[in-house]
Amino acid sequence: MLALNLTNDVSEVKDGLNTIAAFLGVKQDPNGIPLEVNRVDGHTLRYQFDGEKGLIEFHSKSSFFRLLNLWIYQYQQSGSFSLEEEEQFEKTGVMVDSSRNAVLNTDGMKTLINYMAKLGLNQVMLYTEDTYEVKEYPYFGYLRGRYTEEELREMDDYAFALGIEMVPCIQTLGHLQLALKYQYASHIKDTSDIVLVGQAETYEFLDNLIRSASQPFRSNRIHIGMDEAFGLGTGMYQIKNGIRNRFEIMNEHLAEIVKITDKYGLEPMMWSDMYYRFGSKTGDYYDLESKVPQEVIDNIPEVDMVFWDYYHEDEAMYDIYLAKHQAMNKKVIFAGGVWTWNGIAPNYGKSFETTKAGLASCKRNGVKEVFATLWGDDGGETPVLSALPGLQLFADLSYRKEVDEAVMAQEFEHNTGYPFKEFLLLNDLDETPGVMANNINVSATSKILLWQDPLLGLFDQTIAGHGVENHYQKLAKKLKVITGSNSDLTLIFDFYQQVAEVLSLKAEIGIQLKEAYDKNDQNLLRDKLADAKKLKTLLNELRKAHRAVWMAYNKPFGWEVVEIRYGGAIARMDTTVYRVEAYLDGELTKLAELEETKLPFSNPYHLGEGTHGRGLYQDMVTAGKLSGV
């Protein structure tokens, strides 16, 4: 524990320092190393040590904790130093998805906030579609791990001590399917996931949501969502009002929402995409030909516009879309992303390339607020803290004009206890042979191969000939000998090591079963039968490892969805054993599943080159219908 004697007025950071001292590995001691602390007005930040005493010049609480962390790192590396940084943005933060089944528990959120403090990130949004308590509606967030008001206040207090603004991030138009599926909401629905615009009861409902979401927090800002409302005005609204211009419906609804935010003294921001989708002939947010009429722009109420883009690697694309947004005469906020929603593993290559391009464009175009989204699409299978390498880059680009990746890697190891290159091994779960460099076309290889059926193998033809089994065998060995020792993150690496272990045996089992069956090679069939029996055990061990990391960071709600997937995988492996044994014993004269000629995988996603595919769980496990009428 490094002993420091902080001098000058430290009252602003005292509470935060007490909160995070153990995490930083320091203690305050009058006999410790003298460290002068000065608050400055400008955005140039300094941290120094001359061999006897130190200096930190900070601009805000959040920048203080970043500089203190960097000061500690440099002190441990060298005898003396004099370094500076410059804040590139006024706000730089993180948005955590708490709506895709994985809801961070309070300890999990505090752990993430600790890492954010080390990095100097100063804003965190909780994306909660229905996972916050609204006392008027007991079914809102029912059995979904919704946050209580007390939990939200506790997290806000914790973040505030470290200079981090916690902002509610909700939905007030679409993405509300789980909230609207109950009887209480039947009269305020346009479609299954969109509220009925223009109804007094709808705005009473949304008033209660906005009040409940915002009152636990100090911040007077709120993200009101409103993205991807594709069916706006096409359901019950159309029955009641006929076909109307959807720009007009959008502006009318937004005006009502802004009345509510004004009532509570809140400053709203919203996702911007629906304006551009309505202005596109194809409904594409990134359609270069999309046009938002000037009269529509003139009638948009006062709200900040959040431009979200974590897809493009070309700075010019961000320049074009930022210019489009700035023409709306609203404050523009940029949302990038660390790809925690690719599947079961993070995609650092895509994250790094899009982050570098997006933030470079933001700096050039005068954007003052940025944040990184950590979505959890299709079940929240990826642990949130696996995003740390992407957050390190996002933060460093927020304090430095350019980032030296070698320096970043060294500082990352100081921050996490793990060499950067060891975290990057997680890239290899999806960036397998046959996948392009940096996984730019977002192949979800590990998710595909974990969940796909051993007999039906929807992706077998797509991955055949790429040697993915051998790839996972090598990766499993590498992950088994990693040197990091941070207890916060150990469970994550235990989980991913077991993912690689399972895939080293499961990745090509369907291909091998089909080959053995077609050749009537009974010896190979018996070998694969033995593998299938072993995989039943390995899949169950993987389930336990995944459960351990989930329960460590998340509330237990939502785990049932992932566990059902494991149960299905284990049961289907058991049926594979049952079917193959029956065939080998002569009880069956053929295996209908293996009589089929396998086709390359096809779904609505444009897969492009250099990817084995992606999609939702339901698309990976069966060609049939998983659920529904």
C-alpha positions as a printed Julia matrix, in Angstrom:
629×3 Matrix{Float64}:
   0.0     0.0     0.0
   1.55    3.28   -1.16
   1.49    6.01    1.53
   0.75    9.53    0.25
   0.45   12.86    2.03
  -1.94   14.95   -0.07
  -1.51   18.68    0.53
  -3.67   21.72   -0.26
  -7.46   21.6    -0.29
  -8.57   18.03   -0.96
 -12.12   18.44    0.38
 -13.63   18.02   -3.09
 -12.08   14.59   -3.57
 -11.91   13.42    0.04
 -15.02   11.21   -0.02
 -14.05    9.64   -3.33
 -10.51    9.04   -2.14
 -11.82    7.22    0.92
 -14.06    5.19   -1.38
 -11.42    4.1    -3.86
  -8.13    4.18   -1.92
  -7.94    0.41   -1.46
  -8.76   -0.17   -5.14
  -5.94    2.19   -6.12
  -3.56    0.63   -3.62
  -2.89    3.83   -1.64
  -3.48    5.24    1.81
  -3.34    8.78    3.17
  -0.53    9.22    5.67
   1.01   12.46    7.03
   4.39   10.73    6.78
   3.81    9.58    3.2
   5.2    10.98   -0.04
   4.22   14.68   -0.31
   1.75   15.13   -3.16
   0.52   18.66   -3.86
  -3.0    18.76   -5.29
  -4.22   21.82   -7.23
  -7.51   22.41   -9.0
  -7.08   24.36  -12.26
  -9.59   26.08  -14.53
  -8.15   24.98  -17.86
  -8.34   21.59  -19.54
  -4.59   20.94  -19.45
  -3.84   18.44  -16.67
  -0.44   17.68  -15.14
   1.08   15.04  -12.92
   4.69   15.19  -11.76
   7.26   13.78   -9.35
  10.75   15.23   -8.89
  12.14   12.43   -6.76
  11.0    13.95   -3.48
   7.53   15.42   -3.91
   4.69   15.13   -6.38
   2.15   17.41   -8.06
  -1.3    16.85   -9.56
  -3.16   19.62  -11.39
  -6.73   18.52  -12.1
  -9.86   20.13  -13.5
 -12.64   17.98  -12.03
 -13.14   15.17   -9.57
 -13.1    12.57  -12.32
  -9.87   13.92  -13.82
  -8.28   13.9   -10.34
  -8.8    10.16   -9.93
  -7.46    9.47  -13.42
  -4.35   11.57  -12.7
  -3.84   10.0    -9.29
  -4.02    6.55  -10.85
  -1.53    7.57  -13.56
   0.71    9.22  -10.95
   0.82    5.96   -8.98
   1.66    4.0   -12.14
   4.48    6.37  -13.15
   5.86    6.44   -9.59
   6.09    2.66   -9.65
   7.85    2.73  -13.03
  10.42    5.52  -12.71
  12.23    7.82  -10.33
  10.84   11.1   -11.65
   8.41   12.27  -14.31
   6.55   15.3   -15.61
   3.57   14.51  -17.83
   0.4    16.2   -18.98
  -2.9    15.43  -20.67
  -5.66   17.55  -22.13
  -9.38   16.89  -21.77
 -10.82   16.39  -25.24
 -14.5    16.35  -24.23
 -16.65   17.8   -21.47
 -18.42   14.51  -20.85
 -17.07   11.06  -21.59
 -18.9     8.09  -20.25
 -20.41    4.64  -20.45
 -23.92    3.36  -21.06
 -24.61   -0.02  -19.45
 -27.39   -2.17  -20.88
 -29.55   -3.39  -18.0
 -32.48   -4.49  -20.15
 -31.3    -7.64  -21.96
 -31.73   -9.92  -18.92
 -28.34   -9.12  -17.36
 -28.9    -6.41  -14.73
 -25.74   -5.43  -12.87
 -26.14   -5.81   -9.13
 -25.01   -2.9    -6.94
 -21.61   -4.47   -6.25
 -21.13   -5.15   -9.96
 -21.98   -1.55  -10.79
 -19.61   -0.26   -8.1
 -16.82   -2.41   -9.52
 -17.41   -0.96  -12.99
 -17.5     2.55  -11.5
 -14.15    1.89   -9.79
 -12.57    1.08  -13.14
 -14.25    4.11  -14.7
 -12.74    6.29  -11.98
  -9.27    4.96  -12.75
  -9.83    5.94  -16.37
 -11.32    9.37  -15.65
 -14.7     8.64  -17.21
 -17.25   11.04  -15.77
 -20.7     9.83  -16.78
 -22.57    6.53  -16.56
 -26.0     5.79  -17.96
 -28.17    2.87  -16.91
 -30.16    1.69  -19.93
 -33.36    0.46  -18.31
 -36.37   -0.28  -20.49
 -38.42   -1.76  -17.65
 -35.78   -2.6   -15.04
 -36.47    0.17  -12.56
 -39.2     0.39   -9.98
 -42.39    2.31  -10.81
 -44.63    1.92   -7.79
 -47.83    2.6    -9.73
 -47.22   -0.46  -11.94
 -46.22   -3.62  -10.03
 -45.88   -5.58  -13.29
 -43.4    -3.07  -14.73
 -40.09   -4.92  -14.49
 -41.73   -7.79  -12.6
 -39.22  -10.66  -12.05
 -36.73   -8.87  -14.29
 -34.29   -7.68  -11.62
 -35.61   -4.12  -11.64
 -33.68   -1.61   -9.55
 -35.34   -0.22   -6.46
 -35.19    3.49   -5.77
 -32.86    2.75   -2.85
 -30.45    0.81   -5.06
 -30.34    3.62   -7.6
 -29.66    6.19   -4.88
 -26.88    4.03   -3.46
 -25.19    3.73   -6.86
 -25.65    7.44   -7.55
 -24.01    8.31   -4.21
 -21.09    6.02   -5.0
 -20.6     7.46   -8.48
 -20.94   11.06   -7.27
 -18.11   10.64   -4.76
 -15.84    9.74   -7.69
 -16.97   12.59   -9.93
 -19.19   10.43  -12.1
 -22.65   11.66  -13.1
 -25.22    8.88  -13.18
 -27.95    9.54  -15.75
 -31.21    7.6   -16.22
 -31.59    6.18  -19.71
 -35.09    4.91  -20.44
 -37.59    4.43  -23.26
 -40.62    6.64  -23.83
 -41.8     5.38  -27.22
 -40.55    1.98  -28.41
 -38.48   -0.93  -27.09
 -41.13   -1.46  -24.43
 -42.41   -4.93  -25.34
 -41.67   -6.45  -21.95
 -43.31   -3.52  -20.17
 -46.4    -3.5   -22.4
 -47.13   -7.23  -22.51
 -49.3    -7.19  -19.39
 -53.01   -6.46  -19.12
 -52.47   -3.14  -17.33
 -50.94   -1.67  -20.51
 -53.4    -2.99  -23.09
 -55.02    0.42  -23.63
 -51.75    2.34  -24.16
 -50.22    0.17  -26.91
 -49.85    1.1   -30.56
 -47.95   -2.08  -31.42
 -46.48   -4.77  -29.17
 -43.48   -2.6   -28.24
 -44.61    0.99  -28.96
 -46.86    3.18  -26.84
 -50.04    4.7   -28.24
 -49.24    8.3   -29.1
 -51.84   10.99  -28.43
 -53.67    9.24  -25.58
 -53.95   10.98  -22.2
 -53.5     7.62  -20.45
 -50.23    7.09  -22.32
 -48.77   10.32  -21.0
 -49.93    9.57  -17.47
 -48.0     6.29  -17.79
 -44.9     8.0   -19.2
 -45.06   10.74  -16.57
 -44.85    8.06  -13.89
 -41.92    6.42  -15.7
 -39.96    9.65  -16.08
 -40.56   10.67  -12.48
 -39.6     7.25  -11.11
 -36.5     6.94  -13.3
 -35.15   10.4   -12.52
 -35.92   11.04   -8.86
 -33.2     8.77   -7.39
 -30.44   10.71   -9.18
 -28.75   14.05   -8.58
 -28.48   14.69  -12.3
 -31.13   16.78  -14.0
 -30.46   15.03  -17.29
 -32.39   12.12  -18.71
 -32.11   10.0   -21.84
 -35.64    9.43  -23.14
 -34.71    6.83  -25.79
 -37.17    6.75  -28.74
 -34.92    4.75  -31.08
 -35.93    1.95  -33.46
 -39.66    2.67  -33.18
 -40.18    1.09  -36.58
 -43.9     0.45  -36.21
 -44.83    3.92  -34.95
 -48.33    4.83  -36.06
 -49.0     1.5   -37.79
 -51.02   -0.41  -35.18
 -53.82    0.8   -32.93
 -52.8     4.39  -33.69
 -53.59    3.85  -37.38
 -56.93    2.24  -36.53
 -57.86    5.27  -34.45
 -56.34    8.03  -36.6
 -55.76    6.65  -40.07
 -52.46    6.9   -41.91
 -50.5     9.99  -40.89
 -47.1    11.47  -41.62
 -44.77    9.78  -39.16
 -42.53   12.82  -38.81
 -45.59   14.62  -37.45
 -46.46   11.79  -35.07
 -42.87   11.75  -33.81
 -42.75   15.51  -33.18
 -46.17   15.53  -31.51
 -45.13   12.74  -29.16
 -41.76   14.33  -28.42
 -43.49   17.61  -27.57
 -45.61   15.81  -24.95
 -42.54   14.09  -23.49
 -40.68   17.4   -23.26
 -43.65   18.87  -21.36
 -43.15   16.11  -18.79
 -39.38   16.57  -18.57
 -39.91   20.33  -18.19
 -42.36   19.63  -15.37
 -39.6    17.8   -13.47
 -36.83   20.24  -14.41
 -35.03   17.71  -16.59
 -32.84   18.19  -19.66
 -33.7    15.43  -22.16
 -31.61   13.75  -24.8
 -32.84   11.18  -27.32
 -31.54    8.72  -29.88
 -31.78   10.47  -33.24
 -32.23    7.58  -35.64
 -35.98    7.65  -36.3
 -35.82   11.07  -37.96
 -33.27    9.75  -40.43
 -35.11    6.47  -40.9
 -38.34    8.29  -41.72
 -36.35   10.4   -44.17
 -34.94    7.34  -45.92
 -36.67    5.38  -48.67
 -35.2     2.2   -47.19
 -35.63    3.05  -43.49
 -31.86    2.97  -43.02
 -30.34    5.23  -40.35
 -27.1     5.45  -42.34
 -28.69    6.14  -45.73
 -26.66    8.96  -47.28
 -29.72   10.01  -49.28
 -31.94   10.37  -46.2
 -33.55   13.8   -45.95
 -35.28   15.33  -42.95
 -37.49   18.2   -44.2
 -36.66   21.63  -42.8
 -40.21   22.1   -41.49
 -39.78   18.89  -39.48
 -36.46   20.13  -38.06
 -38.03   23.47  -37.19
 -40.75   21.7   -35.19
 -38.5    19.37  -33.18
 -38.82   20.37  -29.51
 -35.75   21.36  -27.49
 -33.87   18.13  -26.9
 -30.27   16.97  -27.32
 -29.7    14.54  -30.19
 -27.65   11.39  -29.62
 -25.99   10.14  -32.81
 -25.13    6.48  -32.35
 -22.68    4.71  -34.6
 -20.43    1.77  -33.75
 -20.37    0.27  -37.22
 -18.1     2.39  -39.42
 -14.3     2.38  -39.53
 -14.08    5.35  -41.91
 -13.8     8.8   -40.3
 -15.46   10.37  -43.33
 -18.72    8.56  -42.54
 -18.79   10.07  -39.07
 -18.01   13.5   -40.52
 -20.98   13.23  -42.88
 -23.44   12.14  -40.22
 -22.23   14.62  -37.64
 -22.78   17.37  -40.22
 -26.31   16.04  -40.81
 -26.98   16.11  -37.09
 -25.52   19.55  -36.55
 -27.87   20.84  -39.25
 -30.74   20.02  -36.87
 -29.62   22.93  -34.64
 -29.56   20.8   -31.51
 -26.69   19.83  -29.24
 -25.19   16.64  -30.65
 -23.95   13.87  -28.38
 -22.03   10.91  -29.79
 -22.57    7.31  -28.73
 -19.97    4.8   -29.82
 -19.67    1.29  -28.5
 -17.52   -1.45  -27.06
 -18.85   -4.58  -28.74
 -20.15   -6.61  -25.8
 -23.18   -7.66  -27.84
 -21.49   -9.66  -30.6
 -22.36  -12.96  -28.94
 -20.79  -14.56  -25.89
 -17.42  -12.84  -26.33
 -16.33   -9.22  -26.83
 -15.19   -7.98  -30.24
 -12.23   -5.72  -29.53
 -11.12   -5.37  -33.14
 -14.4    -3.81  -34.28
 -14.56   -1.75  -31.07
 -11.09   -0.28  -31.52
 -11.49    0.59  -35.19
 -14.89    2.25  -34.79
 -13.85    4.06  -31.59
 -10.73    5.54  -33.17
 -12.65    6.72  -36.25
 -15.66    8.0   -34.32
 -13.79    9.96  -31.65
 -11.35   11.45  -34.17
 -14.33   12.81  -36.08
 -15.97   14.08  -32.89
 -12.83   16.04  -31.99
 -12.65   17.54  -35.45
 -16.34   18.48  -35.46
 -16.52   20.06  -32.03
 -18.63   17.42  -30.28
 -18.41   17.96  -26.51
 -20.08   14.84  -25.12
 -19.39   11.2   -25.96
 -20.15    7.86  -24.41
 -19.52    4.19  -25.12
 -22.49    1.84  -25.18
 -22.2    -1.66  -23.72
 -25.22   -3.37  -25.23
 -26.2    -6.9   -24.24
 -28.3    -8.06  -27.19
 -29.91  -11.5   -27.07
 -29.55  -12.29  -23.41
 -26.55  -10.45  -22.02
 -24.27  -13.46  -22.4
 -21.04  -11.39  -22.38
 -19.8   -10.19  -18.96
 -19.79   -6.38  -18.83
 -16.25   -6.14  -17.42
 -14.91   -7.81  -20.55
 -15.36   -4.32  -22.05
 -12.37   -2.93  -20.12
  -9.89   -2.86  -23.05
 -12.38   -0.9   -25.13
 -13.1     1.48  -22.26
  -9.36    2.04  -21.79
  -9.04    3.17  -25.41
 -12.21    5.28  -25.2
 -10.95    7.03  -22.08
  -7.41    7.56  -23.35
  -8.73    9.14  -26.55
 -10.84   11.4   -24.32
  -7.72   12.76  -22.59
  -5.12   12.53  -25.36
  -5.12   13.73  -28.94
  -3.51   10.48  -30.02
  -2.96    7.19  -28.22
   0.29    5.25  -28.14
  -1.0     1.68  -28.0
   2.16    0.38  -26.33
   1.73    2.93  -23.52
  -1.98    2.12  -23.34
  -1.18   -1.58  -22.94
   1.22   -0.89  -20.06
  -1.29    1.33  -18.28
  -4.03   -1.23  -18.86
  -2.01   -3.88  -17.05
  -1.57   -1.47  -14.15
  -5.33   -0.84  -14.12
  -6.48   -4.46  -14.27
  -3.64   -6.73  -13.25
  -3.75   -8.46  -16.64
  -1.42   -7.97  -19.61
  -3.31   -6.32  -22.46
  -2.35   -9.16  -24.81
  -4.04  -11.66  -22.51
  -7.33   -9.79  -22.66
  -6.97   -9.65  -26.43
  -7.0   -13.46  -26.48
 -10.76  -13.12  -26.0
 -10.86  -11.73  -29.54
  -9.86  -15.17  -30.78
 -13.1   -16.71  -29.61
 -14.8   -15.12  -32.62
 -11.86  -14.11  -34.82
 -11.18  -17.64  -36.0
  -9.73  -18.89  -39.3
 -12.01  -17.65  -42.06
 -12.79  -14.4   -40.22
 -11.27  -11.15  -41.47
  -8.73   -9.18  -39.43
 -10.29   -7.31  -36.48
 -13.56   -9.16  -37.11
 -14.92   -6.08  -38.87
 -17.95   -7.97  -40.24
 -18.74   -9.15  -36.7
 -18.66  -12.92  -36.91
 -20.19  -14.46  -33.77
 -18.31  -17.72  -34.24
 -18.16  -18.83  -30.61
 -21.87  -18.22  -29.99
 -22.81  -20.02  -33.18
 -20.71  -23.07  -32.38
 -21.66  -23.22  -28.72
 -25.41  -23.23  -29.34
 -25.83  -24.87  -32.74
 -27.21  -28.4   -32.78
 -24.73  -31.31  -33.17
 -27.05  -33.24  -35.49
 -28.68  -30.38  -37.42
 -25.64  -28.09  -37.64
 -27.06  -25.02  -39.36
 -23.55  -23.52  -39.62
 -21.6   -26.7   -40.42
 -21.34  -25.99  -44.13
 -20.27  -22.4   -43.42
 -17.38  -23.3   -41.1
 -16.26  -26.49  -42.88
 -12.63  -26.52  -43.97
 -11.49  -23.63  -41.78
  -9.89  -25.66  -39.01
 -11.82  -24.02  -36.2
 -11.57  -27.04  -33.92
  -7.78  -26.87  -34.0
  -7.98  -23.11  -33.43
  -9.99  -23.59  -30.24
  -7.66  -26.32  -29.01
  -4.75  -23.87  -29.19
  -6.79  -21.06  -27.65
  -7.89  -23.22  -24.72
  -4.23  -23.92  -23.9
  -3.33  -20.21  -24.06
  -6.2   -19.21  -21.8
  -5.22  -21.88  -19.29
  -1.83  -20.29  -18.62
  -2.69  -16.58  -18.45
  -0.73  -14.71  -15.8
  -3.23  -12.11  -14.58
  -4.28  -12.39  -10.97
  -7.02   -9.79  -10.44
  -9.8   -11.39   -8.42
 -12.37   -8.99   -9.95
 -11.76  -10.55  -13.34
 -10.64  -14.13  -12.62
 -14.13  -15.57  -13.06
 -14.35  -14.02  -16.53
 -11.2   -15.76  -17.69
 -12.25  -19.04  -16.07
 -15.48  -18.83  -18.06
 -13.82  -18.08  -21.38
 -11.18  -20.77  -20.91
 -14.0   -23.29  -20.55
 -15.78  -21.87  -23.61
 -12.64  -22.57  -25.64
 -12.35  -26.02  -24.03
 -15.89  -26.94  -25.05
 -15.47  -25.59  -28.58
 -12.21  -27.49  -29.03
 -14.4   -30.59  -29.02
 -17.8   -29.32  -30.17
 -16.92  -26.91  -33.0
 -16.78  -29.54  -35.73
 -18.58  -32.5   -34.15
 -21.53  -32.12  -36.51
 -19.24  -32.09  -39.56
 -17.41  -35.16  -38.27
 -20.63  -37.06  -37.51
 -21.92  -36.34  -41.01
 -18.61  -37.42  -42.59
 -18.53  -40.66  -40.59
 -22.17  -41.39  -41.4
 -21.79  -40.74  -45.13
 -18.73  -43.03  -45.26
 -20.33  -45.59  -42.96
 -17.17  -45.3   -40.84
 -18.36  -46.91  -37.63
 -15.02  -46.45  -35.86
 -15.18  -42.69  -36.43
 -18.83  -42.67  -35.35
 -17.86  -44.39  -32.1
 -15.08  -41.82  -31.57
 -17.56  -38.98  -32.05
 -20.04  -40.75  -29.78
 -17.39  -40.7   -27.06
 -16.83  -36.98  -27.7
 -20.56  -36.32  -27.41
 -20.67  -38.09  -24.05
 -17.71  -36.04  -22.85
 -19.35  -32.85  -24.09
 -22.4   -33.45  -21.91
 -20.11  -33.14  -18.9
 -18.07  -30.25  -20.31
 -21.18  -28.25  -21.2
 -22.48  -28.66  -17.67
 -19.14  -27.47  -16.24
 -19.26  -24.49  -18.59
 -22.8   -23.73  -17.41
 -21.51  -23.58  -13.83
 -18.61  -21.3   -14.8
 -20.96  -18.97  -16.66
 -23.36  -19.02  -13.72
 -20.54  -18.07  -11.34
 -19.53  -15.0   -13.36
 -23.17  -14.0   -13.88
 -24.04  -14.2   -10.18
 -20.88  -12.32   -9.21
 -21.8    -9.21  -11.22
 -25.5    -9.45  -12.06
 -28.78   -9.96  -10.3
 -30.0   -13.58  -10.57
 -32.97  -12.61  -12.74
 -32.37  -13.28  -16.42
 -29.92  -16.1   -15.8
 -32.8   -18.53  -16.33
 -32.78  -17.64  -20.04
 -29.09  -18.48  -20.49
 -29.43  -21.58  -18.33
 -32.29  -22.83  -20.48
 -29.92  -22.51  -23.44
 -27.34  -24.63  -21.66
 -30.04  -27.12  -20.73
 -31.02  -27.33  -24.37
 -27.42  -27.83  -25.49
 -26.89  -30.6   -22.93
 -30.19  -32.28  -23.78
 -29.49  -32.17  -27.51
 -26.05  -33.67  -26.91
 -27.78  -36.42  -24.91
 -30.17  -37.04  -27.8
 -27.19  -37.17  -30.17
 -25.71  -39.94  -28.0
 -29.07  -41.71  -27.93
 -29.55  -41.53  -31.7
 -26.0   -42.51  -32.68
 -25.97  -45.42  -30.22
 -29.26  -46.67  -31.62
 -27.83  -46.51  -35.14
 -24.61  -48.29  -34.19
 -26.57  -50.98  -32.33
 -28.73  -51.61  -35.38
 -31.94  -50.31  -33.82
 -32.06  -47.64  -36.54
 -31.23  -48.21  -40.19
 -30.57  -44.52  -40.81
 -30.27  -41.17  -39.07
 -32.66  -38.79  -40.81
 -30.79  -35.73  -39.51
 -27.57  -36.89  -41.16
 -29.28  -37.87  -44.4
 -29.83  -34.17  -45.13
 -27.43  -32.25  -47.38
 -26.11  -29.31  -45.37
 -26.48  -25.83  -46.89
 -24.55  -22.65  -46.04
 -26.24  -20.62  -43.34
 -28.62  -17.93  -44.56
 -30.57  -15.28  -42.65
 -31.58  -11.64  -43.18
 -28.22  -10.31  -41.98
 -25.91   -9.35  -44.83
 -22.93  -11.45  -43.83
 -20.4   -10.23  -46.38
 -16.88  -11.6   -46.56
 -14.73  -12.73  -43.67
 -17.45  -13.87  -41.28
 -19.04  -17.16  -40.3
 -22.32  -15.43  -39.46
 -24.23  -13.92  -36.6
 -27.8   -13.69  -35.39
 -30.06  -14.5   -32.49
 -30.05  -17.7   -30.47
 -33.35  -18.77  -32.02
 -31.77  -18.62  -35.48
 -28.8   -20.78  -34.47
 -30.42  -23.76  -32.79
 -33.2   -24.74  -35.17
 -34.58  -24.21  -38.65
 -38.0   -24.49  -37.02
 -39.87  -22.06  -34.81
 -38.55  -21.9   -31.26
 -41.64  -20.22  -29.86
 -44.75  -18.5   -31.11
 -47.95  -19.19  -33.0
